[in-house]
C-alpha cells in the first residue's frame, strides 16, 4: 500500500514523512489563480515563497510534491497561449 498524505506546508512533517517511508505528497495554496479540490477555509495561509521553500525541503529529503490542480472551469483559457 502506498500512503500519499497531503502537505499542510509544515516542515516539521518532513521528518515524519521520511520515517514513515512516504515518498510523495501533495498540496495547494489557500488562494491561487486556478482554484482546486481542497476548500480554502481548511487550508493554512502560506505565501508562494513559503510554499517554494517547503517543496525544496521535501525534495532535499527525496520526497516529491504534486500541486493540486482541480479547477472546475477555466472558461477556455487553458486553450489559449496566455492561459
C-alpha positions as CSV (number, residue, x, y, z in Angstrom):
1,X,0.0,0.0,0.0
2,X,1.2,3.5,-0.9
3,X,0.3,6.3,1.5
4,X,0.0,9.7,-0.1
5,X,-0.8,12.3,2.6
6,X,-1.5,15.9,1.9
7,X,1.0,18.6,3.0
8,X,0.0,21.3,5.3
9,X,3.2,23.3,4.5
10,X,4.7,22.4,7.9
11,X,8.4,21.5,7.5
12,X,8.2,19.6,10.8
13,X,6.2,16.9,9.0
14,X,9.0,16.2,6.5
15,X,11.0,14.1,9.1
16,X,7.8,12.2,10.0
17,X,7.1,11.6,6.3
18,X,10.7,10.3,5.9
19,X,10.4,8.0,8.9
20,X,7.1,6.5,7.6
21,X,8.7,5.9,4.2
22,X,6.4,8.4,2.4
23,X,8.0,9.4,-0.9
24,X,5.3,11.7,-2.3
25,X,2.9,14.3,-1.0
26,X,0.6,16.9,-2.5
27,X,-0.8,20.3,-1.6
28,X,-2.5,23.5,-2.6
29,X,-2.3,27.1,-1.6
30,X,-5.4,28.6,0.0
31,X,-5.6,31.1,-2.7
32,X,-4.2,30.8,-6.3
33,X,-5.1,31.6,-9.9
34,X,-6.8,28.2,-10.6
35,X,-8.7,27.1,-7.5
36,X,-8.9,23.4,-6.7
37,X,-10.2,20.4,-4.9
38,X,-9.4,21.5,-1.4
39,X,-11.6,24.1,0.4
40,X,-9.6,27.3,1.1
41,X,-11.3,27.5,4.6
42,X,-9.4,24.4,5.7
43,X,-6.0,25.3,4.3
44,X,-3.3,27.2,6.1
45,X,-2.4,30.5,4.5
46,X,1.2,30.5,3.3
47,X,3.0,32.6,0.7
48,X,4.2,31.3,-2.6
49,X,7.8,31.8,-1.3
50,X,7.0,29.7,1.8
51,X,5.5,27.0,-0.4
52,X,8.5,27.0,-2.7
53,X,10.8,26.6,0.3
54,X,8.7,23.8,1.7
55,X,8.8,22.0,-1.7
56,X,12.6,22.5,-1.8
57,X,12.9,20.9,1.7
58,X,10.7,18.0,0.6
59,X,12.9,17.4,-2.5
60,X,16.1,17.6,-0.4
61,X,14.7,14.6,1.5
62,X,13.8,12.7,-1.6
63,X,10.0,13.4,-1.3
64,X,8.2,14.5,-4.4
65,X,5.5,17.1,-4.4
66,X,2.4,17.4,-6.6
67,X,0.5,20.7,-6.7
68,X,-3.2,20.1,-6.7
69,X,-5.0,21.5,-9.8
70,X,-8.6,20.6,-9.8
71,X,-10.2,23.7,-11.3
72,X,-13.8,23.1,-12.4
73,X,-13.9,25.6,-15.3
74,X,-11.3,27.8,-16.8
75,X,-13.7,29.4,-19.4
76,X,-11.5,28.1,-22.2
77,X,-8.4,30.0,-21.0
78,X,-6.4,26.7,-20.8
79,X,-6.5,26.5,-24.6
80,X,-5.0,30.0,-25.2
81,X,-1.4,30.9,-25.4
82,X,-1.6,33.1,-22.3
83,X,-3.7,30.6,-20.4
